[in-house]
Amino acid sequence: MTQTGLIDDIIHDLGLNTPLTKYEKHNTPATEVLQSDSDKPAFNEQWSYRSIIGKLNFLAQNTRPDISFAVHQCAKFCNNPCQSHGIAIKQIGRYLKATADKGLILRPDGTNQLNAYVDADFCGAWSYEQAYVRDHNLSRAGYVITYSGCPIYWKSTLEKQIALSTCEAEYIALSMCCRSLIPMRRLMIDIFNKFSIHLDQSKTDINSKLGNSVILEDNAVAITLANDGDKYRPRTKHLSIKWHHF
């Protein structure tokens, strides 16, 4: 699944029609965390910042999840972009030009399982110079949900509250992922029943018929807390109250 036409439009709008250099053919969509840079030169490009962000968002949400983090960073500054943010968008454009033929390859494995991969970046945008900016103190959550081994939903976004530790940031991300995964399981069961798609008839519980969903998380403490509610202590009981809904 590719969107080469949309990528061509983005490249044309950004004026990146010249051949790529050797270095640009091997770059990445994001090289650093963006700051507000309010003291830097203002955005002065001929193209529309908001229009390009809209196209990049559409691309990231459909066939190019690899640019989700970079696009989300740039989208935060739509109201007041600076020159550095315009440069960051062009970085994404050069990356897309070098990888225009790339997209999603879907190979269903026939398991009919909904699984998820989830991770978090604890306070990754923090900087000493702008420590007072609340958004820079928020951690980033990212997750991908797959069906039969194929990615069908993904997200890279800032968490809504300030996490106090890596464990808490990971647990919030896990909770956010489950809030997407659990309704998706219910929707999948409704679809299966509506169209008489084969389910495991030996099981009476409707969730068991779909099979377990495996969630892959890489923080040992978060995994322990998620699997065993008895492990909560005074320093982590607020996680149980607010984030342990699953």
N, C-alpha and C positions, 0 to 999 in steps of 0.2 A: 504494500500500500504506500503510494508516494503522492506528493503534491508538487510536482516539478513546475507546473504552471504558476502556482502561487509563489514559489521560491523565485521564479524568473521575474515576477511582478515586484517583489521586494527588492531584488538586486537592481532592477531598473530604477525604482523610486529612489534608492540610495545612491545612484550614479556609480555603481561598482562594475562598470562594463569593461574595464581594462583587464588584461590578463593578470592572474594571480602570481605573486612572486613565489620562490621556492619555500620560503618560510610560511607564507599565508596558506599554502596547500596543506600544512600540517599543524594549523593552529587549533584552538579550542574556543567554544562559544563564550566562555568567561575566564578571565585570567586573575581577577581580584574581586573583593567585595566592594560594591559601590557605596559611596558616602553622599551626603546631600550637596557638598561642595558649594554652599551658598556664597562663599567668598571668591569663587572662581569665575571665569568669563561665562556669560550667558550663552544659551543655545542660539546659534545663528545660521543654521543650515537652511537650504531652500525647501527641503521636504518636511512633511507634517509629522511631528513626533508621535502624536496620538494615532494617526492613521497607520503608521508603521507598527506601532505596538499592537494595534487591533489585528493586523495581519499575522504578526508573529505569534500572538496568543492563539489565534485560530489554528495555525500550523502546529504549535506545541501541543495543543489539546487533541489533535487528531492523528497525526502520523509522525511527529518528531518530539517525543518526550525528552530527548537528550538536550534540548534547548530550554526546558521549562524553568530551571533555576535562573539562567541568565536573563530570560525574558521577564520573569517576575521581578528581578532586581531593577531592571530598567523601567518597568511599569510603575514602580513606586513613585517615580519622579515626573509623572505626566503633567502635574499641575505647574511645576516650575523647574523644567529641565535646564541643566547647565551644559556647557560644551563637552565636559567629560562624559556625560550620559549619552550625548550624540555619538561620541567616539566609541562607546561601549556597544551601541546598536550597530554601528558599522562593523565592529568586531564579529558580532553575530552574523551579519550579512556576508562577510568574507568566509566565515565557517560554512554557512549554508551553500555558498557558491562552490566551495571545494567539495561539498558532500551532497550536491543537488540530487543525485540519483539514489540516495539512501532513503530508507523508510522502514516500515514495519514488515517483518516476515512472519506470518502466522502459520504455525505448524501444530494444529490441535493434536493432543496426545490421547484423546478419547476418554479421559478420566472423568469428565463432567464435574470437575472440582473447582471451587472458588478458593484460591489461595492468595496470600499477600506477602509483600516484602516491605518492611518499614524501618526507617532510620531517622536520626535527628542530629542536628549540629548545634551544640550548646553555645548560645550567645556568640555565634560566629561573626556577626557584623560589628561587634564591639570594638571601639577604638578609644584610646586615651583622650584624643583631641575632642571627640564628640560623645563622651560618656554620659552626658545629660540627656541625649536624645533617646526617648523611650523605645522607638522601633529598633534601635541598635542594640538594645539589651534583650530583645526577644530572640528566642531560639528558633531554628528552622526545622520544620517537619517535612519529610518526604516519604511517599509510599506508592507502591504499584500493586494493583489487584489483577490477578490473572484468572482466566477461565480455560480449562483444559490446556494449561501451559502457555496461553496466549495473553498478552497484556490487553486489558479492556478499559482500565481506568487508572489514572496516575495523577499525582498532585505534589507540588513543591510550594510551600507557603510558610509564612511566619505563624508561630503559635500565638494565641490570643492573650496569654498571660506570661509574666516573667518567671522562668524556671529558676530554682535555687541550686540546682545541681545537674550533672549530666544524666543521672538516673531519672530525675524528674522530667527533664526535657524528652528523654526517650519514652517515658511512660505516657506523657501527654501525646506524643506522636502515635504511640500504640493505640491510645484511646480514640484519637481522631480517625485512625485507619479503621478501627472497629465500627465507628459510627457510619462509615461508608459501606463496610463489608456486610454487616448484619442486615440492613435493609435490602442490599443486593441479593443476599441469600433468599430472603422472603419473596422478592420479585422473581427470582429464578424458579422457585418452587411453584409460584402461580403460573408462570409460563409453561412449565412442564405439565402441570395438571390440565391447563386449558387446551393444550395441543396433544395430550395423551403421549407425551414423550416418556420413554421407559425410565422408571425409577425402581429402586430396590423395594419390591413389594413385601419382602420378609420382615421389614421394619415398620413398626406402627407409628413411631414419632416422625412428624413431617420433616423436621430438621435432619434426622438420622438418614432419611431416604436420600437426601442430597449428598450425604457423606460429610466427614469432618473437613473444615477449612484449616489449612496449616498457615500460621502466621510466623514469618521468619524475622526475628529481632536479635540484635547483636550485643545488647547490654545485659550482662549476667544478673545484676541486681534487679533490673526491670523484669527479666524473665522469672526470677524467683518470686517477686511480689505478684506477678500476674497469675502464676500457677498455684500459689499457696497464700490465701488470705491471712493465715495465722502468723505470717512473717512481719506484719505491720507493727511498727513501733511508734512512740510519740512523734518522732521526727518525720514519719511517713504516713501517719494516719489520715492526713488531709488528702493524700492520693487516693485512698480507699473511698473517702467521702465524695470526692468530685470526679475522679477519673476511672474508677474501677467498675463502671456500669456494665461492662461485658462479662 
